[in-house]
Amino acid sequence: MLSTYQYPKFDYVRPPELDEGRDGHYPVVIVGAGPVGLCTAIDLARQGRQVLLLDNDDTVSIGSRGVCYAKRTLEVLDRLGCGEEMVQKGVSWNVGRTFFREDEVFNFNLCPEPDHHRPGMINLQQYYLEDYLVQRARKLPNLEMRFRNSVIAVTPGEDQASLRVETPDGTYTLTTDWLVVADGARSPIRTMLGLDIDGKIFMDRFLIADVVMKADFPTERWFWFDPPFHPNQSVLLHRQADNVFRIDFQLGWQADPEHEKKPENVIPRIQAMIGDDREFELEWVSVYTFQCRRMNRFNHGRVLFVGDSAHQVSPFGARGANSG
């Protein structure tokens, strides 16, 4: 539960296959209603393809998660029909500053020329992006979305793929000419098929704190190495919509994630950064370890892997959702 956002609850609708007593067939089935799965579904439907999108949940992402969307991503969202909502709601920025202790040592401008249609970046919580994409998807007559439909088995074939899908009312079977897998970094379907994903897990931990506060910080990305308020580590600050600020604290590999997420441990870190006299409210807290991994092949016959199910990168530089 967030103080600044009301989570939607998408209706579960009983699939017709459960009543008709036969397998369903769709030209394209996409698994995963995150940003990449939704964008893929909308793009195909706009081009006249009949698409079925399955997701095991019934709402948008919990917590802000991906927050930075680049100019090229905004151009793609313009084409899909929801770029304007993103820019109007999000916080636009072009300038990034890097500090060593208290001194600025580097800065950049993502939009050095005037009159660009879109900013270099916007910051907006991922749940807004998913919400806008779902609203857009519902306007396309050849795009069907089924929530609380969990894929429990996949059988690839030369010309089709077969799926077994579990719902609150029972299980059913689908076939599809093309199965697009966008079920995230842990990808249950990738695991089902016994497919590889190679790379490196970085031995470090980072604390994400989304903080609601009224502050006069400029709409810029600020990054500190070894700041006085968090010595020997790094800190990242981004402003988001609704007066929410994303703060990332580097913790080190030995940090206990559950211990670090407790408010009594998070609040002193933020107070050391912004001062004891500034009022703020914790919105969302998480601890993550990032990975740089990818599948050796993204296409396996009629099964295509996209987004985090296919490739995972460091979140620094906003490469995750944007590359997806």
HELIX and SHEET records of a PDB file:
HELIX    1   1 GLU A   17  GLU A   20  1                                   4    
HELIX    2   2 PRO A   35  ARG A   46  1                                  12    
HELIX    3   3 LYS A   71  LEU A   80  1                                  10    
HELIX    4   4 GLY A   83  LYS A   89  1                                   7    
HELIX    5   5 GLN A  126  ALA A  137  1                                  12    
HELIX    6   6 PRO A  188  MET A  192  1                                   5    
HELIX    7   7 ALA A  241  ASN A  243  5                                   3    
HELIX    8   8 PRO A  257  GLU A  260  1                                   4    
HELIX    9   9 PRO A  263  ILE A  274  1                                  12    
HELIX   10  10 GLY A  307  SER A  309  5                                   3    
HELIX   11  11 GLY A  320  SER A  323  1                                   4    
SHEET    1   A 6 LEU A 143  PHE A 147  0                                        
SHEET    2   A 6 VAL A  51  ASP A  55  1                                        
SHEET    3   A 6 GLY A  24  VAL A  31  1                                        
SHEET    4   A 6 GLY A 170  VAL A 181  1                                        
SHEET    5   A 6 ALA A 161  THR A 167 -1                                        
SHEET    6   A 6 SER A 150  PRO A 156 -1                                        
SHEET    1   B 6 LEU A 143  PHE A 147  0                                        
SHEET    2   B 6 VAL A  51  ASP A  55  1                                        
SHEET    3   B 6 GLY A  24  VAL A  31  1                                        
SHEET    4   B 6 GLY A 170  VAL A 181  1                                        
SHEET    5   B 6 VAL A 303  PHE A 305  1                                        
SHEET    6   B 6 ASN A 299  HIS A 300 -1                                        
SHEET    1   C 3 CYS A  68  ALA A  70  0                                        
SHEET    2   C 3 MET A 121  ASN A 123 -1                                        
SHEET    3   C 3 VAL A  91  TRP A  93 -1                                        
SHEET    1   D 7 ASP A 103  ASN A 109  0                                        
SHEET    2   D 7 VAL A  95  PHE A 100 -1                                        
SHEET    3   D 7 ARG A 221  PHE A 225  1                                        
SHEET    4   D 7 SER A 234  ARG A 239 -1                                        
SHEET    5   D 7 VAL A 244  GLN A 250 -1                                        
SHEET    6   D 7 PHE A 206  VAL A 212 -1                                        
SHEET    7   D 7 GLU A 281  TYR A 288 -1                                        
SHEET    1   E 3 ASP A 198  ILE A 201  0                                        
SHEET    2   E 3 GLN A 291  ARG A 294 -1                                        
SHEET    3   E 3 HIS A 311  GLN A 312 -1                                        
END                                                                             
